[in-house]
Amino acid sequence: MTIDLWGRPNSERILLAEALWDSVVAENADIPLSESQKDELDHRLSALEIDQDEGGSWSEVKARVLSKS
C-alpha cells in the first residue's frame, strides 16, 4: 500500500502520525531503549529528585517560546 504523504496537508499528516503511534501503543508494543536513552532517563530522574522542579505547564512553556519569536 502506497500513500502520497507529500501531497497531503501538514495537519492531515500529523493526524496520520498520531494514528500510527496510537496503534503501536494499543498493541502494548515493547519498544526497547538504547543504553544511552536509559542513561538519559536516569539522569533526568535523578535531576528531578534533587531539584524537585517539575518544570512549567504547556501553556507557560508555549508562552515563553512564543515571546522569543
mmCIF file as gemmi writes it, N, C-alpha and C atoms, coordinates in Angstrom:
data_model
loop_
_atom_site.group_PDB
_atom_site.id
_atom_site.type_symbol
_atom_site.label_atom_id
_atom_site.label_alt_id
_atom_site.label_comp_id
_atom_site.label_asym_id
_atom_site.label_entity_id
_atom_site.label_seq_id
_atom_site.pdbx_PDB_ins_code
_atom_site.Cartn_x
_atom_site.Cartn_y
_atom_site.Cartn_z
_atom_site.occupancy
_atom_site.B_iso_or_equiv
_atom_site.pdbx_formal_charge
_atom_site.auth_seq_id
_atom_site.auth_asym_id
_atom_site.pdbx_PDB_model_num
ATOM 1 N N . MET Axp A 1 ? 0.842 -1.18 0 1 0 ? 1 A 1
ATOM 2 C CA . MET Axp A 1 ? 0 0 0 1 0 ? 1 A 1
ATOM 3 C C . MET Axp A 1 ? 0.885 1.24 0 1 0 ? 1 A 1
ATOM 4 N N . THR Axp A 2 ? 0.634 2.15 -0.895 1 0 ? 2 A 1
ATOM 5 C CA . THR Axp A 2 ? 1.408 3.377 -1.001 1 0 ? 2 A 1
ATOM 6 C C . THR Axp A 2 ? 0.486 4.571 -0.82 1 0 ? 2 A 1
ATOM 7 N N . ILE Axp A 3 ? 0.928 5.512 0.015 1 0 ? 3 A 1
ATOM 8 C CA . ILE Axp A 3 ? 0.168 6.735 0.251 1 0 ? 3 A 1
ATOM 9 C C . ILE Axp A 3 ? 1.062 7.912 -0.11 1 0 ? 3 A 1
ATOM 10 N N . ASP Axp A 4 ? 0.536 8.835 -0.893 1 0 ? 4 A 1
ATOM 11 C CA . ASP Axp A 4 ? 1.286 10.035 -1.236 1 0 ? 4 A 1
ATOM 12 C C . ASP Axp A 4 ? 1.181 11.026 -0.076 1 0 ? 4 A 1
ATOM 13 N N . LEU Axp A 5 ? 2.145 10.943 0.852 1 0 ? 5 A 1
ATOM 14 C CA . LEU Axp A 5 ? 2.112 11.814 2.029 1 0 ? 5 A 1
ATOM 15 C C . LEU Axp A 5 ? 2.471 13.25 1.693 1 0 ? 5 A 1
ATOM 16 N N . TRP Axp A 6 ? 3.35 13.445 0.73 1 0 ? 6 A 1
ATOM 17 C CA . TRP Axp A 6 ? 3.838 14.787 0.433 1 0 ? 6 A 1
ATOM 18 C C . TRP Axp A 6 ? 2.758 15.663 -0.161 1 0 ? 6 A 1
ATOM 19 N N . GLY Axp A 7 ? 1.766 15.078 -0.755 1 0 ? 7 A 1
ATOM 20 C CA . GLY Axp A 7 ? 0.684 15.866 -1.327 1 0 ? 7 A 1
ATOM 21 C C . GLY Axp A 7 ? -0.396 16.211 -0.317 1 0 ? 7 A 1
ATOM 22 N N . ARG Axp A 8 ? -0.267 15.705 0.878 1 0 ? 8 A 1
ATOM 23 C CA . ARG Axp A 8 ? -1.275 15.939 1.918 1 0 ? 8 A 1
ATOM 24 C C . ARG Axp A 8 ? -0.896 17.16 2.755 1 0 ? 8 A 1
ATOM 25 N N . PRO Axp A 9 ? -1.897 17.849 3.308 1 0 ? 9 A 1
ATOM 26 C CA . PRO Axp A 9 ? -1.599 18.982 4.191 1 0 ? 9 A 1
ATOM 27 C C . PRO Axp A 9 ? -0.905 18.507 5.474 1 0 ? 9 A 1
ATOM 28 N N . ASN Axp A 10 ? -0.121 19.384 6.078 1 0 ? 10 A 1
ATOM 29 C CA . ASN Axp A 10 ? 0.591 19.028 7.307 1 0 ? 10 A 1
ATOM 30 C C . ASN Axp A 10 ? -0.35 18.525 8.388 1 0 ? 10 A 1
ATOM 31 N N . SER Axp A 11 ? -1.493 19.157 8.549 1 0 ? 11 A 1
ATOM 32 C CA . SER Axp A 11 ? -2.433 18.749 9.596 1 0 ? 11 A 1
ATOM 33 C C . SER Axp A 11 ? -2.88 17.304 9.399 1 0 ? 11 A 1
ATOM 34 N N . GLU Axp A 12 ? -3.095 16.909 8.163 1 0 ? 12 A 1
ATOM 35 C CA . GLU Axp A 12 ? -3.518 15.532 7.87 1 0 ? 12 A 1
ATOM 36 C C . GLU Axp A 12 ? -2.381 14.543 8.143 1 0 ? 12 A 1
ATOM 37 N N . ARG Axp A 13 ? -1.151 14.931 7.794 1 0 ? 13 A 1
ATOM 38 C CA . ARG Axp A 13 ? -0.004 14.053 8.045 1 0 ? 13 A 1
ATOM 39 C C . ARG Axp A 13 ? 0.234 13.886 9.534 1 0 ? 13 A 1
ATOM 40 N N . ILE Axp A 14 ? 0.013 14.953 10.314 1 0 ? 14 A 1
ATOM 41 C CA . ILE Axp A 14 ? 0.161 14.856 11.766 1 0 ? 14 A 1
ATOM 42 C C . ILE Axp A 14 ? -0.877 13.902 12.334 1 0 ? 14 A 1
ATOM 43 N N . LEU Axp A 15 ? -2.103 14.005 11.863 1 0 ? 15 A 1
ATOM 44 C CA . LEU Axp A 15 ? -3.155 13.098 12.331 1 0 ? 15 A 1
ATOM 45 C C . LEU Axp A 15 ? -2.818 11.642 11.991 1 0 ? 15 A 1
ATOM 46 N N . LEU Axp A 16 ? -2.254 11.422 10.816 1 0 ? 16 A 1
ATOM 47 C CA . LEU Axp A 16 ? -1.853 10.082 10.415 1 0 ? 16 A 1
ATOM 48 C C . LEU Axp A 16 ? -0.744 9.566 11.328 1 0 ? 16 A 1
ATOM 49 N N . ALA Axp A 17 ? 0.233 10.416 11.639 1 0 ? 17 A 1
ATOM 50 C CA . ALA Axp A 17 ? 1.326 10.018 12.535 1 0 ? 17 A 1
ATOM 51 C C . ALA Axp A 17 ? 0.783 9.679 13.92 1 0 ? 17 A 1
ATOM 52 N N . GLU Axp A 18 ? -0.166 10.462 14.407 1 0 ? 18 A 1
ATOM 53 C CA . GLU Axp A 18 ? -0.777 10.177 15.707 1 0 ? 18 A 1
ATOM 54 C C . GLU Axp A 18 ? -1.516 8.843 15.685 1 0 ? 18 A 1
ATOM 55 N N . ALA Axp A 19 ? -2.23 8.579 14.602 1 0 ? 19 A 1
ATOM 56 C CA . ALA Axp A 19 ? -2.96 7.318 14.483 1 0 ? 19 A 1
ATOM 57 C C . ALA Axp A 19 ? -2.002 6.135 14.457 1 0 ? 19 A 1
ATOM 58 N N . LEU Axp A 20 ? -0.879 6.283 13.745 1 0 ? 20 A 1
ATOM 59 C CA . LEU Axp A 20 ? 0.121 5.213 13.716 1 0 ? 20 A 1
ATOM 60 C C . LEU Axp A 20 ? 0.692 4.962 15.108 1 0 ? 20 A 1
ATOM 61 N N . TRP Axp A 21 ? 1.039 6.048 15.81 1 0 ? 21 A 1
ATOM 62 C CA . TRP Axp A 21 ? 1.594 5.908 17.157 1 0 ? 21 A 1
ATOM 63 C C . TRP Axp A 21 ? 0.566 5.257 18.088 1 0 ? 21 A 1
ATOM 64 N N . ASP Axp A 22 ? -0.686 5.702 18.013 1 0 ? 22 A 1
ATOM 65 C CA . ASP Axp A 22 ? -1.738 5.124 18.851 1 0 ? 22 A 1
ATOM 66 C C . ASP Axp A 22 ? -1.897 3.637 18.584 1 0 ? 22 A 1
ATOM 67 N N . SER Axp A 23 ? -1.718 3.209 17.332 1 0 ? 23 A 1
ATOM 68 C CA . SER Axp A 23 ? -1.856 1.786 17.017 1 0 ? 23 A 1
ATOM 69 C C . SER Axp A 23 ? -0.719 0.978 17.642 1 0 ? 23 A 1
ATOM 70 N N . VAL Axp A 24 ? 0.463 1.56 17.733 1 0 ? 24 A 1
ATOM 71 C CA . VAL Axp A 24 ? 1.591 0.884 18.378 1 0 ? 24 A 1
ATOM 72 C C . VAL Axp A 24 ? 1.321 0.76 19.877 1 0 ? 24 A 1
ATOM 73 N N . VAL Axp A 25 ? 0.867 1.856 20.488 1 0 ? 25 A 1
ATOM 74 C CA . VAL Axp A 25 ? 0.59 1.86 21.923 1 0 ? 25 A 1
ATOM 75 C C . VAL Axp A 25 ? -0.54 0.884 22.248 1 0 ? 25 A 1
ATOM 76 N N . ALA Axp A 26 ? -1.555 0.833 21.402 1 0 ? 26 A 1
ATOM 77 C CA . ALA Axp A 26 ? -2.702 -0.045 21.642 1 0 ? 26 A 1
ATOM 78 C C . ALA Axp A 26 ? -2.296 -1.513 21.681 1 0 ? 26 A 1
ATOM 79 N N . GLU Axp A 27 ? -1.244 -1.849 20.973 1 0 ? 27 A 1
ATOM 80 C CA . GLU Axp A 27 ? -0.767 -3.235 20.955 1 0 ? 27 A 1
ATOM 81 C C . GLU Axp A 27 ? 0.191 -3.524 22.106 1 0 ? 27 A 1
ATOM 82 N N . ASN Axp A 28 ? 0.394 -2.527 22.976 1 0 ? 28 A 1
ATOM 83 C CA . ASN Axp A 28 ? 1.342 -2.658 24.08 1 0 ? 28 A 1
ATOM 84 C C . ASN Axp A 28 ? 2.708 -3.096 23.573 1 0 ? 28 A 1
ATOM 85 N N . ALA Axp A 29 ? 3.112 -2.493 22.486 1 0 ? 29 A 1
ATOM 86 C CA . ALA Axp A 29 ? 4.382 -2.851 21.862 1 0 ? 29 A 1
ATOM 87 C C . ALA Axp A 29 ? 5.535 -2.55 22.814 1 0 ? 29 A 1
ATOM 88 N N . ASP Axp A 30 ? 6.444 -3.491 22.891 1 0 ? 30 A 1
ATOM 89 C CA . ASP Axp A 30 ? 7.631 -3.328 23.705 1 0 ? 30 A 1
ATOM 90 C C . ASP Axp A 30 ? 8.69 -2.653 22.839 1 0 ? 30 A 1
ATOM 91 N N . ILE Axp A 31 ? 8.907 -1.376 23.087 1 0 ? 31 A 1
ATOM 92 C CA . ILE Axp A 31 ? 9.871 -0.617 22.306 1 0 ? 31 A 1
ATOM 93 C C . ILE Axp A 31 ? 11.143 -0.513 23.138 1 0 ? 31 A 1
ATOM 94 N N . PRO Axp A 32 ? 12.171 -1.246 22.77 1 0 ? 32 A 1
ATOM 95 C CA . PRO Axp A 32 ? 13.387 -1.246 23.575 1 0 ? 32 A 1
ATOM 96 C C . PRO Axp A 32 ? 14.111 0.103 23.527 1 0 ? 32 A 1
ATOM 97 N N . LEU Axp A 33 ? 14.732 0.439 24.636 1 0 ? 33 A 1
ATOM 98 C CA . LEU Axp A 33 ? 15.531 1.657 24.715 1 0 ? 33 A 1
ATOM 99 C C . LEU Axp A 33 ? 17 1.299 24.588 1 0 ? 33 A 1
ATOM 100 N N . SER Axp A 34 ? 17.754 2.195 23.974 1 0 ? 34 A 1
ATOM 101 C CA . SER Axp A 34 ? 19.196 2.004 23.908 1 0 ? 34 A 1
ATOM 102 C C . SER Axp A 34 ? 19.789 2.331 25.283 1 0 ? 34 A 1
ATOM 103 N N . GLU Axp A 35 ? 21.028 1.946 25.497 1 0 ? 35 A 1
ATOM 104 C CA . GLU Axp A 35 ? 21.683 2.252 26.769 1 0 ? 35 A 1
ATOM 105 C C . GLU Axp A 35 ? 21.784 3.757 26.98 1 0 ? 35 A 1
ATOM 106 N N . SER Axp A 36 ? 22.061 4.513 25.909 1 0 ? 36 A 1
ATOM 107 C CA . SER Axp A 36 ? 22.17 5.966 26.054 1 0 ? 36 A 1
ATOM 108 C C . SER Axp A 36 ? 20.814 6.585 26.404 1 0 ? 36 A 1
ATOM 109 N N . GLN Axp A 37 ? 19.722 6.034 25.875 1 0 ? 37 A 1
ATOM 110 C CA . GLN Axp A 37 ? 18.399 6.528 26.225 1 0 ? 37 A 1
ATOM 111 C C . GLN Axp A 37 ? 18.085 6.219 27.692 1 0 ? 37 A 1
ATOM 112 N N . LYS Axp A 38 ? 18.427 5.015 28.141 1 0 ? 38 A 1
ATOM 113 C CA . LYS Axp A 38 ? 18.223 4.651 29.549 1 0 ? 38 A 1
ATOM 114 C C . LYS Axp A 38 ? 19.046 5.551 30.461 1 0 ? 38 A 1
ATOM 115 N N . ASP Axp A 39 ? 20.297 5.806 30.079 1 0 ? 39 A 1
ATOM 116 C CA . ASP Axp A 39 ? 21.164 6.681 30.869 1 0 ? 39 A 1
ATOM 117 C C . ASP Axp A 39 ? 20.574 8.084 30.964 1 0 ? 39 A 1
ATOM 118 N N . GLU Axp A 40 ? 20.061 8.583 29.85 1 0 ? 40 A 1
ATOM 119 C CA . GLU Axp A 40 ? 19.48 9.932 29.838 1 0 ? 40 A 1
ATOM 120 C C . GLU Axp A 40 ? 18.247 9.994 30.733 1 0 ? 40 A 1
ATOM 121 N N . LEU Axp A 41 ? 17.397 8.977 30.669 1 0 ? 41 A 1
ATOM 122 C CA . LEU Axp A 41 ? 16.216 8.953 31.529 1 0 ? 41 A 1
ATOM 123 C C . LEU Axp A 41 ? 16.613 8.886 33.005 1 0 ? 41 A 1
ATOM 124 N N . ASP Axp A 42 ? 17.617 8.081 33.326 1 0 ? 42 A 1
ATOM 125 C CA . ASP Axp A 42 ? 18.106 8.002 34.71 1 0 ? 42 A 1
ATOM 126 C C . ASP Axp A 42 ? 18.652 9.348 35.161 1 0 ? 42 A 1
ATOM 127 N N . HIS Axp A 43 ? 19.394 10.015 34.268 1 0 ? 43 A 1
ATOM 128 C CA . HIS Axp A 43 ? 19.961 11.33 34.582 1 0 ? 43 A 1
ATOM 129 C C . HIS Axp A 43 ? 18.845 12.336 34.865 1 0 ? 43 A 1
ATOM 130 N N . ARG Axp A 44 ? 17.827 12.347 34.028 1 0 ? 44 A 1
ATOM 131 C CA . ARG Axp A 44 ? 16.711 13.287 34.21 1 0 ? 44 A 1
ATOM 132 C C . ARG Axp A 44 ? 15.938 12.991 35.491 1 0 ? 44 A 1
ATOM 133 N N . LEU Axp A 45 ? 15.735 11.713 35.797 1 0 ? 45 A 1
ATOM 134 C CA . LEU Axp A 45 ? 15.028 11.339 37.018 1 0 ? 45 A 1
ATOM 135 C C . LEU Axp A 45 ? 15.82 11.764 38.248 1 0 ? 45 A 1
ATOM 136 N N . SER Axp A 46 ? 17.131 11.562 38.218 1 0 ? 46 A 1
ATOM 137 C CA . SER Axp A 46 ? 17.976 11.987 39.336 1 0 ? 46 A 1
ATOM 138 C C . SER Axp A 46 ? 17.918 13.496 39.513 1 0 ? 46 A 1
ATOM 139 N N . ALA Axp A 47 ? 17.977 14.235 38.41 1 0 ? 47 A 1
ATOM 140 C CA . ALA Axp A 47 ? 17.912 15.698 38.472 1 0 ? 47 A 1
ATOM 141 C C . ALA Axp A 47 ? 16.578 16.153 39.061 1 0 ? 47 A 1
ATOM 142 N N . LEU Axp A 48 ? 15.5 15.502 38.691 1 0 ? 48 A 1
ATOM 143 C CA . LEU Axp A 48 ? 14.18 15.846 39.222 1 0 ? 48 A 1
ATOM 144 C C . LEU Axp A 48 ? 14.117 15.567 40.718 1 0 ? 48 A 1
ATOM 145 N N . GLU Axp A 49 ? 14.656 14.429 41.147 1 0 ? 49 A 1
ATOM 146 C CA . GLU Axp A 49 ? 14.632 14.076 42.574 1 0 ? 49 A 1
ATOM 147 C C . GLU Axp A 49 ? 15.437 15.069 43.402 1 0 ? 49 A 1
ATOM 148 N N . ILE Axp A 50 ? 16.52 15.593 42.844 1 0 ? 50 A 1
ATOM 149 C CA . ILE Axp A 50 ? 17.351 16.566 43.557 1 0 ? 50 A 1
ATOM 150 C C . ILE Axp A 50 ? 16.686 17.939 43.56 1 0 ? 50 A 1
ATOM 151 N N . ASP Axp A 51 ? 16.226 18.383 42.397 1 0 ? 51 A 1
ATOM 152 C CA . ASP Axp A 51 ? 15.713 19.738 42.221 1 0 ? 51 A 1
ATOM 153 C C . ASP Axp A 51 ? 14.252 19.876 42.651 1 0 ? 51 A 1
ATOM 154 N N . GLN Axp A 52 ? 13.467 18.84 42.453 1 0 ? 52 A 1
ATOM 155 C CA . GLN Axp A 52 ? 12.023 18.846 42.733 1 0 ? 52 A 1
ATOM 156 C C . GLN Axp A 52 ? 11.252 19.845 41.88 1 0 ? 52 A 1
ATOM 157 N N . ASP Axp A 53 ? 11.889 20.376 40.833 1 0 ? 53 A 1
ATOM 158 C CA . ASP Axp A 53 ? 11.216 21.318 39.941 1 0 ? 53 A 1
ATOM 159 C C . ASP Axp A 53 ? 10.634 20.54 38.772 1 0 ? 53 A 1
ATOM 160 N N . GLU Axp A 54 ? 9.323 20.48 38.716 1 0 ? 54 A 1
ATOM 161 C CA . GLU Axp A 54 ? 8.67 19.714 37.655 1 0 ? 54 A 1
ATOM 162 C C . GLU Axp A 54 ? 8.566 20.485 36.353 1 0 ? 54 A 1
ATOM 163 N N . GLY Axp A 55 ? 9.076 21.698 36.333 1 0 ? 55 A 1
ATOM 164 C CA . GLY Axp A 55 ? 9.019 22.486 35.109 1 0 ? 55 A 1
ATOM 165 C C . GLY Axp A 55 ? 7.718 23.25 35.008 1 0 ? 55 A 1
ATOM 166 N N . GLY Axp A 56 ? 7.479 23.806 33.828 1 0 ? 56 A 1
ATOM 167 C CA . GLY Axp A 56 ? 6.286 24.608 33.613 1 0 ? 56 A 1
ATOM 168 C C . GLY Axp A 56 ? 5.206 23.84 32.894 1 0 ? 56 A 1
ATOM 169 N N . SER Axp A 57 ? 4.016 24.37 32.953 1 0 ? 57 A 1
ATOM 170 C CA . SER Axp A 57 ? 2.9 23.775 32.212 1 0 ? 57 A 1
ATOM 171 C C . SER Axp A 57 ? 3.093 24.054 30.734 1 0 ? 57 A 1
ATOM 172 N N . TRP Axp A 58 ? 2.341 23.347 29.902 1 0 ? 58 A 1
ATOM 173 C CA . TRP Axp A 58 ? 2.442 23.551 28.458 1 0 ? 58 A 1
ATOM 174 C C . TRP Axp A 58 ? 2.132 25.001 28.111 1 0 ? 58 A 1
ATOM 175 N N . SER Axp A 59 ? 1.116 25.589 28.731 1 0 ? 59 A 1
ATOM 176 C CA . SER Axp A 59 ? 0.754 26.969 28.399 1 0 ? 59 A 1
ATOM 177 C C . SER Axp A 59 ? 1.883 27.933 28.777 1 0 ? 59 A 1
ATOM 178 N N . GLU Axp A 60 ? 2.578 27.678 29.893 1 0 ? 60 A 1
ATOM 179 C CA . GLU Axp A 60 ? 3.71 28.527 30.286 1 0 ? 60 A 1
ATOM 180 C C . GLU Axp A 60 ? 4.874 28.382 29.306 1 0 ? 60 A 1
ATOM 181 N N . VAL Axp A 61 ? 5.186 27.155 28.955 1 0 ? 61 A 1
ATOM 182 C CA . VAL Axp A 61 ? 6.293 26.908 28.031 1 0 ? 61 A 1
ATOM 183 C C . VAL Axp A 61 ? 5.985 27.511 26.663 1 0 ? 61 A 1
ATOM 184 N N . LYS Axp A 62 ? 4.775 27.303 26.184 1 0 ? 62 A 1
ATOM 185 C CA . LYS Axp A 62 ? 4.367 27.839 24.882 1 0 ? 62 A 1
ATOM 186 C C . LYS Axp A 62 ? 4.453 29.359 24.873 1 0 ? 62 A 1
ATOM 187 N N . ALA Axp A 63 ? 3.975 29.995 25.938 1 0 ? 63 A 1
ATOM 188 C CA . ALA Axp A 63 ? 4.024 31.457 26.014 1 0 ? 63 A 1
ATOM 189 C C . ALA Axp A 63 ? 5.471 31.944 26.016 1 0 ? 63 A 1
ATOM 190 N N . ARG Axp A 64 ? 6.342 31.24 26.747 1 0 ? 64 A 1
ATOM 191 C CA . ARG Axp A 64 ? 7.751 31.637 26.807 1 0 ? 64 A 1
ATOM 192 C C . ARG Axp A 64 ? 8.416 31.515 25.432 1 0 ? 64 A 1
ATOM 193 N N . VAL Axp A 65 ? 8.119 30.422 24.734 1 0 ? 65 A 1
ATOM 194 C CA . VAL Axp A 65 ? 8.713 30.216 23.405 1 0 ? 65 A 1
ATOM 195 C C . VAL Axp A 65 ? 8.181 31.249 22.423 1 0 ? 65 A 1
ATOM 196 N N . LEU Axp A 66 ? 6.89 31.498 22.446 1 0 ? 66 A 1
ATOM 197 C CA . LEU Axp A 66 ? 6.304 32.45 21.51 1 0 ? 66 A 1
ATOM 198 C C . LEU Axp A 66 ? 6.762 33.877 21.781 1 0 ? 66 A 1
ATOM 199 N N . SER Axp A 67 ? 7.073 34.184 23.03 1 0 ? 67 A 1
ATOM 200 C CA . SER Axp A 67 ? 7.53 35.528 23.344 1 0 ? 67 A 1
ATOM 201 C C . SER Axp A 67 ? 8.927 35.808 22.813 1 0 ? 67 A 1
ATOM 202 N N . LYS Axp A 68 ? 9.685 34.729 22.517 1 0 ? 68 A 1
ATOM 203 C CA . LYS Axp A 68 ? 11.039 34.871 21.986 1 0 ? 68 A 1
ATOM 204 C C . LYS Axp A 68 ? 11.048 35.031 20.474 1 0 ? 68 A 1
ATOM 205 N N . SER Axp A 69 ? 9.91 34.872 19.833 1 0 ? 69 A 1
ATOM 206 C CA . SER Axp A 69 ? 9.827 34.96 18.367 1 0 ? 69 A 1
ATOM 207 C C . SER Axp A 69 ? 9.951 36.372 17.875 1 0 ? 69 A 1
